[in-house]
Amino acid sequence: MTAPTNPPHTLSATAPDGARLHTPVIDWFEDNARDLPWRHPDAGPWGVMVSEFMLQQTPVSRVLPVYEQWLARWPRPADLAQDAPGEAVRAWGRLGYPRRALRLHGAATAITERHGGDVPTDHAQLLALPGIGEYTAAAVASFAYGQRHAVLDTNVRRVFARAVTGTQYPPNATTAAERKLARALLPQDDDTAARWAAASMELGALVCTAKNETCHRCPISAQCAWNLAGKPEHEGGPAYEAGSGRRFLDSVADNRQVRRVRRKLGR
């Protein structure tokens, strides 16, 4: 007999008790977080922003060497803004989706012109920068400045989908229901909320993975709605999170835009 589950992609009937999740997940994070350079205090807001652009659809192992080279060459936004956009694309190397390099260059230019070369602390000002959407603005505000924001990347959305709504995967695109749930789960104080954002993201990256999840290592497995329901498979099948079609189209658009930039620069 199939175990009962919540309707796909809806909130639980009762409000989620985020306080029961915060402590075990944050404690787990303290013991298991990867030592990544953008988490070091000396990375600064610019280092955090660079990492967020690079980590979009690219694994940490590929980002690390390019990230270090990038910050050695352009330690501040103004340094990048002074170079041509084509140099940013060239330095992007094999990270893929090179349109991100152009967007990061555009953001660096705006930071230099509008904010005196300092990454703004205000969420609305971050969101107003070219190439920055809701996720990146929230991530920079949270990870760089310790502010209270719901940071919803694929890993976090998967953790929330499983732990609270009892579904294997979140929807293809972030929904209003997911944003409502993320806000409901946010700790009230800034420091704990920022730690929760990083911890829930790391849990999704290392334990509550898209495939071959290791529930026996999960600090909230006993509370996870999906685990308690017998881990029912998502109706979309195992390829649900691959997003191959959309990523292929993005890649085509990226390459076209990058070729246009290179032609303008005569390269």
CORPEDA-V954860 format. One record per pair of residues at least 6 apart in sequence whose C-alpha atoms are under 6 Angstrom apart, sorted by the first residue. I is the first residue (numbers start at 0). J is the second residue. Records with the same first field share a line. If there is no record, write none. Layout:
I=J / J
This chain:
2=228
5=165
10=164
11=164
17=184
23=218
25=198
28=198
37=46 / 47
44=143
48=139
73=79
76=107 / 116
77=111 / 116
80=107 / 108
87=100
88=100
96=250 / 253
97=253
98=253
102=130
105=129
106=128 / 129
110=116
122=136
125=136
126=132 / 136
137=148 / 150
138=150
140=146
141=193
145=190 / 193
146=189
147=189 / 192 / 193
149=181 / 182
150=196
154=200 / 203 / 204
155=199 / 200 / 203
157=168 / 169
158=203
160=166 / 169
161=167 / 225
162=223 / 224
163=224
165=224 / 225
166=225
167=233
185=192
186=192
206=212 / 213
